[in-house]
Amino acid sequence: MFLDTNNFGRWYSPPGRPGDGAPTIGRTSTSPARHLVEEAAAIEAETPAAGPGCRDLSDLAGLDPADRAALAAAVDRLRGLREVFADRVCALLCRHVPGYAVLGPEDIRFSARRFMDIVLTELSALRVPGPALRGALADYASERAARGVPPDVLALAYQWGSRAMLALMDEVGAAVGLPPAVLLAAHDGTWQFTHEAAGIFSRVQRDLALERVQFDAERRAAFAAGVLAGTLPAEHIGDDARLFGLVPQARHVALAARAADDADAEALRLAVAGALRLPADRLLLARVGTVLGFIAPRAPDSVAGHLVAAGPALPLDRLGTGFGEAVLALETARQFAMSGVVRLSGLGPRPLVLADPLTADSLSARHLSALDGAGRSSDEIERTTRVYLECDQDVREVARRLAVHPNTVRYRVSRFQELTDLNLRRTEDLVTSWWLLNRRRA
């Protein structure tokens, strides 16, 4: 409820263990928000609100000596009633703010005494709580929110404490003859600041909620990155998987894709989630090196407008292997200008095309240099031969695809064999031709 500007940790208790073993107070369930709103409205209805005609304590700096003496006497008497005030606050919160049951009575009393000390310091100096306390209030709200006290509960408790403080001030003021102007200014200024405090509490709660969302996103990404990269120990995977809605023993599929920027990555995330019919926030993803990796319950059938590679279905502690396969499939498919959802098992020998650059350079120099020197016709010869191999040497299908006469296909293939010294009737030469032509294409 109230403010300890010196040491929060000394009087906060962990959630579910209030007050260093002291019994909890009041009801243990949190009241509905509607109840809190009604309580706050009832307090405000009984208390004059600060308005255009209110007076600030600083306006009373010209008090005569007698009134100043009465104010000093009121402050001294109030200091002697710190325990009375603490007991009243504890009883009020027990009765009206059940959300404070997470804290022990001594915790609340200690906080109430600190609050009273602050108020009396401000009263002695003829000033109401102002800018100097706003930062402390924000820190205090952060601590209370971390202990499970929502901002509406905190604001209501603050109102009840302020009401108790002003009621006690009225009693003492009447006993020592405190000038009405001082009491009125204290009332107006205190309630004005109480309303402002509620706004501070709400802003702190909003900021904390945003921080939690960011923290959760970072934690999910770190888990996904560790699983996909194979760097997270199996025991950690088992401990953390359920936090993110995953069953460690179930099989999952690693997906790999590339995104040009953050906007592209977000579009890809939504597209994959849509293809899997999953809420986007349920899909774990992370950047692993230059690749965007996903942990999915299954491979999507298609992802419109994107190239996505899928690994085999594996348990989480082996998913790093599956992600490696997905990355290899992704890079191969990119080199061959493929699209849609691809798998390594569906790419045939294409991944081999990208391997061993030293061997490729040597074979290219040996077989393709004459082809490259054949002038303008070299591109037509090379393309026709490549399609010829893709069509399993079906001349009519090649002619249909390239819109040329079958004899043109035969001539170009024959010319390729002459220039490269590769006989496509021999298995070894046929494989070498396929490998070299596809590598050049990639």
SULBELMO-V957817 format. One line per field, one symbol per residue. phi: phi as a letter, one per 40 degrees, with the letter a starting at -180 (. if undefined). Layout:
phi=???
//
This chain:
phi=.bbbccacccbcbcdgacgfgcccbgccccccdcccccccccccccbcccadccbcdccbccdcdcccccccccccccccbccccccccccccccbbcccccbcdcdcccccccdcdccccccccfacdbdccccccccccccccccgccccccccccccccccccccccccdccbgcddcccccccccccccccccccccccccccccccccccccccccccccccccgbcddccccccdccbgbbdcccbbcbbabbcacccccccdcccccccfbcdccccaacbgbbcbbbbcacccabdgbcbbbcccacdcbcdcccdccccccccccccfcagcbbccccfcddccccfccccccccccbbccccccgccccccccccccdcccfgcccccccccfbcdcccccccccdcccbfbccccdccccccdcccccccc
//
